[in-house]
Amino acid sequence: MLSDPARLGIGTVQFGFAYGVTNQAGKVGVEEATSILRFAHQNGVRTIDTAALYGDSEATLGLATAGAAFAIVTKTVKVASERSADAAVEAIISRFERSIHDLQVSHVDALMVHDVADLLGRYGDKVWRCLQGVKASGRARKIGASVYSGNDIDTLLARYDIDIVQLPINALDLRLVDEGQLDSLAARKVEIHARSIFLQGLLLSPPEQLPSKFAALAPSLVQMRQTFAEADLTVMEGLLASVFRHPMVDRVIVGAASLREFEEIVSTANRLRARQIDYASWRWPISDERLLNPALWGGL
């Protein structure tokens, strides 16, 4: 079997606010979140991804008593605009202590810098020492960063001995595979968490229903769907397989706006089998990188 339930992780930004360009269900409430977590645990999923910046996601997880059953990965606030390195460290520690309180746990599995620029910028070394202190205290087993590009990863690996990284990868965006960063991370034994595998649901959308600003993605999506169909795969199966086929990816983080959505994802992952797919057939050059990076969608 291509997938393993333990390689799935729950992304919980929807637990904090209505997130995603295709999300019509809105924010996930505590009762629905509890149902999702119960189902996840029953089906072998053991990792939760959250963040200080995900609204009240951490508080929702705390009310759902997630810490007793899951390894929780959370992220720092952004500190590039702080007036000094000491102020940046103070902001990180203060907010992390609140995260621990809201999650109702004594420690987390990992603490990541939410914006890699905080490690690569003027306060980077002080921020890194702050993370090392959190790890030494036992309040986080692993430390690392969320990244967006191959250059982020290359620079990060040259400067710091990170334990964990979260990065974007999906059927349309395999740049970090092609450029060798996944191999570099694996060689350094860095734990790899993949995000954006559905690109906020855009890759699951029929090409003709894409919002107008994403119209340039349509030709690739048409060819992708055709290739999946020829391999007897549904769109969701093909998208999951596109990421699960890379053995260096330790966790595939998926979000869901409802229990029904998460049940569908888990059910699909559980029946994945390896297929011969020409992954290059739809990966035409996408000249506008903003299309692949949700952080840049505001500029489209």
ROBAZA-392768 format. One line per 3 residues: number of its first residue (from 1); their letters; for each residue x, y, z of C-alpha. Coordinates in Angstrom, 2 decimals. Layout:
N
NUM> A> X,Y,Z ~ ...
% end
This chain:
300
1> MLS> 0.00,0.00,0.00 ~ 1.30,3.44,-0.92 ~ 0.14,5.29,2.19
4> DPA> 0.19,4.72,5.95 ~ -2.32,6.44,8.28 ~ 0.56,7.42,10.57
7> RLG> 1.96,9.54,7.72 ~ -1.17,11.68,7.71 ~ -1.43,14.73,9.92
10> IGT> -4.36,17.05,10.64 ~ -3.95,20.68,9.65 ~ -6.09,22.79,11.96
13> VQF> -6.16,26.30,10.52 ~ -9.90,25.74,9.90 ~ -10.31,25.18,13.65
16> GFA> -9.33,28.82,14.14 ~ -11.11,30.64,11.33 ~ -12.83,30.12,7.97
19> YGV> -9.81,29.33,5.82 ~ -9.36,28.32,2.21 ~ -10.49,29.73,-1.12
22> TNQ> -12.88,26.79,-1.61 ~ -14.05,26.51,2.01 ~ -17.83,26.97,2.14
25> AGK> -18.35,25.35,5.54 ~ -16.68,28.09,7.57 ~ -14.82,27.68,10.84
28> VGV> -14.82,24.27,12.54 ~ -16.47,24.42,15.97 ~ -15.30,22.59,19.08
31> EEA> -17.85,19.78,18.75 ~ -16.99,19.11,15.10 ~ -13.27,19.40,15.87
34> TSI> -13.65,16.83,18.62 ~ -15.41,14.47,16.20 ~ -12.64,14.93,13.62
37> LRF> -9.95,14.21,16.20 ~ -11.76,11.16,17.53 ~ -12.11,9.76,14.01
40> AHQ> -8.47,10.56,13.26 ~ -7.20,8.76,16.33 ~ -9.41,5.75,15.64
43> NGV> -7.85,5.54,12.19 ~ -4.20,5.76,13.18 ~ -3.57,9.47,12.61
46> RTI> -1.33,10.79,15.37 ~ -0.06,14.24,14.31 ~ -1.75,17.63,14.64
49> DTA> -0.42,20.78,12.99 ~ -1.44,24.15,14.42 ~ 0.00,27.63,15.00
52> ALY> -0.19,30.68,17.20 ~ -1.48,32.60,14.18 ~ -4.36,30.20,13.44
55> GDS> -6.99,32.22,15.29 ~ -8.23,30.25,18.30 ~ -7.23,26.89,16.82
58> EAT> -4.97,26.07,19.78 ~ -7.73,26.86,22.28 ~ -10.13,24.65,20.31
61> LGL> -7.61,21.82,20.42 ~ -7.21,22.33,24.15 ~ -10.98,22.12,24.70
64> ATA> -11.00,18.96,22.60 ~ -8.22,17.55,24.84 ~ -6.11,16.74,21.79
67> GAA> -2.82,16.77,23.67 ~ -3.50,13.47,25.38 ~ -3.71,11.55,22.12
70> FAI> -1.63,13.39,19.49 ~ 1.82,14.73,18.78 ~ 1.23,18.47,18.38
73> VTK> 3.29,20.69,16.11 ~ 2.81,24.43,16.58 ~ 4.48,27.58,15.28
76> TVK> 5.73,30.90,16.57 ~ 4.40,34.39,16.04 ~ 6.19,36.48,13.41
79> VAS> 8.81,38.81,14.86 ~ 10.58,40.53,11.95 ~ 8.94,43.85,12.88
82> ERS> 10.05,43.76,16.53 ~ 12.32,46.63,17.57 ~ 15.19,44.42,18.77
85> ADA> 16.40,40.84,19.00 ~ 15.50,40.74,22.69 ~ 11.98,41.93,21.92
88> AVE> 11.68,39.25,19.23 ~ 12.70,36.54,21.69 ~ 10.35,37.90,24.34
91> AII> 7.45,37.83,21.84 ~ 8.20,34.23,20.86 ~ 8.46,32.97,24.44
94> SRF> 5.41,34.87,25.65 ~ 3.22,33.56,22.84 ~ 4.58,30.03,23.12
97> ERS> 3.69,29.97,26.81 ~ 0.17,30.98,25.84 ~ 0.14,28.20,23.23
100> IHD> 1.06,25.64,25.87 ~ -1.68,27.02,28.11 ~ -4.33,27.05,25.37
103> LQV> -3.42,23.57,24.17 ~ -3.57,22.35,27.78 ~ -0.29,20.46,27.45
106> SHV> 3.08,20.56,29.19 ~ 5.04,20.26,25.93 ~ 4.63,19.93,22.17
109> DAL> 6.23,17.57,19.73 ~ 7.68,20.43,17.70 ~ 7.92,24.21,17.59
112> MVH> 8.53,25.77,14.19 ~ 9.24,29.34,13.18 ~ 6.13,30.30,11.21
115> DVA> 7.97,32.74,8.96 ~ 11.40,31.46,7.94 ~ 12.48,35.09,7.47
118> DLL> 12.62,35.30,11.26 ~ 15.49,32.79,11.19 ~ 17.15,34.12,8.07
121> GRY> 16.88,37.81,8.96 ~ 18.63,40.18,11.35 ~ 17.43,38.42,14.53
124> GDK> 18.01,34.91,13.22 ~ 20.77,33.73,15.53 ~ 19.00,35.05,18.62
127> VWR> 15.72,33.44,17.50 ~ 17.54,30.15,16.94 ~ 19.07,30.22,20.41
130> CLQ> 15.59,30.91,21.76 ~ 14.27,27.78,20.02 ~ 17.20,25.77,21.33
133> GVK> 16.31,26.95,24.84 ~ 12.72,25.79,24.41 ~ 13.98,22.40,23.25
136> ASG> 16.48,22.14,26.12 ~ 13.66,22.87,28.57 ~ 11.73,19.86,27.31
139> RAR> 8.77,21.93,26.15 ~ 9.41,21.00,22.50 ~ 11.03,17.79,21.32
142> KIG> 11.97,19.23,17.91 ~ 12.59,22.69,16.47 ~ 12.57,23.95,12.90
145> ASV> 10.74,26.16,10.43 ~ 7.96,26.48,7.90 ~ 9.41,27.32,4.46
148> YSG> 8.20,28.32,1.00 ~ 11.12,27.87,-1.39 ~ 14.20,25.86,-2.18
151> NDI> 16.35,28.88,-1.40 ~ 14.78,29.03,2.08 ~ 15.80,25.43,2.67
154> DTL> 19.32,25.79,1.27 ~ 20.03,28.83,3.44 ~ 18.43,27.28,6.51
157> LAR> 20.48,24.08,6.24 ~ 23.67,26.11,5.81 ~ 23.04,27.99,9.06
160> YDI> 21.16,25.78,11.49 ~ 20.85,22.16,12.55 ~ 17.06,21.97,12.30
163> DIV> 15.07,18.91,13.36 ~ 11.89,19.48,11.35 ~ 10.60,21.47,8.39
166> QLP> 7.19,22.09,6.85 ~ 7.15,22.74,3.11 ~ 4.79,22.99,0.13
169> INA> 4.44,20.09,-2.29 ~ 1.63,18.94,-4.55 ~ 0.99,17.45,-7.97
172> LDL> 1.49,20.83,-9.64 ~ 4.39,21.98,-7.48 ~ 7.26,19.51,-7.21
175> RLV> 10.03,22.10,-7.34 ~ 11.59,20.96,-4.08 ~ 11.77,17.41,-5.45
178> DEG> 13.23,18.46,-8.79 ~ 15.77,20.85,-7.25 ~ 16.98,18.30,-4.68
181> QLD> 15.89,19.93,-1.42 ~ 13.83,16.93,-0.29 ~ 16.91,14.74,-0.75
184> SLA> 19.09,17.25,1.12 ~ 16.68,17.34,4.06 ~ 16.42,13.56,4.15
187> ARK> 20.21,13.23,4.09 ~ 20.37,15.48,7.15 ~ 17.64,13.36,8.80
190> VEI> 15.32,16.36,9.03 ~ 11.68,15.39,9.58 ~ 9.65,16.58,6.58
193> HAR> 6.01,17.66,6.83 ~ 4.28,18.39,3.52 ~ 1.53,20.98,3.22
196> SIF> -0.55,22.54,0.39 ~ -1.16,19.16,-1.22 ~ -4.62,20.30,-2.34
199> LQG> -3.58,23.98,-2.62 ~ -6.50,25.08,-0.41 ~ -8.82,22.90,-2.49
202> LLL> -7.97,24.50,-5.85 ~ -6.49,21.25,-7.19 ~ -9.72,19.42,-6.34
205> SPP> -11.84,21.99,-8.19 ~ -13.06,21.38,-11.75 ~ -10.86,23.56,-13.99
208> EQL> -13.87,25.41,-15.37 ~ -14.85,26.47,-11.84 ~ -11.55,28.08,-10.89
211> PSK> -11.75,31.67,-9.67 ~ -10.72,33.95,-12.54 ~ -7.38,34.92,-10.98
214> FAA> -6.31,31.26,-11.08 ~ -7.36,30.69,-14.71 ~ -3.74,30.15,-15.78
217> LAP> -3.74,26.88,-13.82 ~ -6.62,25.41,-15.84 ~ -4.61,23.78,-18.68
220> SLV> -2.42,21.95,-16.17 ~ -5.45,20.81,-14.16 ~ -7.19,19.50,-17.28
223> QMR> -4.14,17.42,-18.25 ~ -3.64,16.28,-14.64 ~ -7.22,15.01,-14.40
226> QTF> -6.88,13.21,-17.71 ~ -3.67,11.50,-16.56 ~ -5.27,10.44,-13.26
229> AEA> -8.31,9.05,-15.09 ~ -6.06,7.03,-17.41 ~ -4.45,5.52,-14.31
232> DLT> -7.92,4.75,-12.87 ~ -7.46,7.26,-10.05 ~ -9.89,9.80,-8.70
235> VME> -8.58,13.35,-8.44 ~ -8.12,13.04,-4.68 ~ -6.35,9.69,-5.06
238> GLL> -4.00,11.18,-7.62 ~ -3.22,14.23,-5.51 ~ -2.51,12.15,-2.41
241> ASV> -0.43,9.67,-4.40 ~ 1.61,12.55,-5.85 ~ 2.91,13.29,-2.35
244> FRH> 2.83,9.91,-0.62 ~ 5.04,8.44,-3.35 ~ 7.99,10.38,-1.95
247> PMV> 9.30,8.24,0.92 ~ 11.29,11.11,2.43 ~ 8.02,12.88,3.33
250> DRV> 7.30,11.88,6.93 ~ 3.91,13.59,7.35 ~ 1.31,14.74,4.85
253> IVG> -0.67,17.54,6.49 ~ -4.29,17.82,5.34 ~ -6.95,20.22,6.53
256> AAS> -10.68,19.65,6.58 ~ -13.63,21.92,7.25 ~ -15.84,19.05,8.44
259> LRE> -15.78,15.47,9.67 ~ -17.20,14.35,6.33 ~ -14.28,15.93,4.45
262> FEE> -11.71,14.36,6.73 ~ -13.39,10.95,6.50 ~ -13.14,11.16,2.71
265> IVS> -9.44,12.03,2.86 ~ -8.62,9.19,5.25 ~ -10.69,6.69,3.29
268> TAN> -8.95,7.71,0.06 ~ -5.49,7.53,1.63 ~ -6.22,4.08,2.99
271> RLR> -6.93,2.63,-0.45 ~ -4.00,4.15,-2.32 ~ -1.93,1.82,-4.45
274> ARQ> 1.13,2.61,-6.52 ~ 0.30,3.47,-10.13 ~ 2.45,4.23,-13.14
277> IDY> 1.76,7.92,-13.76 ~ 3.53,10.37,-16.04 ~ 3.82,13.19,-13.53
280> ASW> 5.56,15.39,-16.09 ~ 2.58,15.38,-18.45 ~ 0.79,18.30,-16.76
283> RWP> 3.67,20.11,-15.11 ~ 4.09,22.80,-17.70 ~ 6.15,25.78,-16.59
286> ISD> 4.05,28.13,-14.46 ~ 5.68,31.50,-14.98 ~ 3.85,33.27,-12.15
289> ERL> 5.06,31.76,-8.87 ~ 2.26,33.57,-7.05 ~ -0.19,30.95,-8.39
292> LNP> 1.54,28.23,-6.34 ~ 2.08,30.18,-3.13 ~ -1.03,31.04,-1.07
295> ALW> 0.97,33.65,0.82 ~ 1.22,35.61,-2.44 ~ -2.34,35.20,-3.70
298> GGL> -3.25,38.68,-2.53 ~ -1.09,40.03,-5.36 ~ -2.92,38.19,-8.14
% end
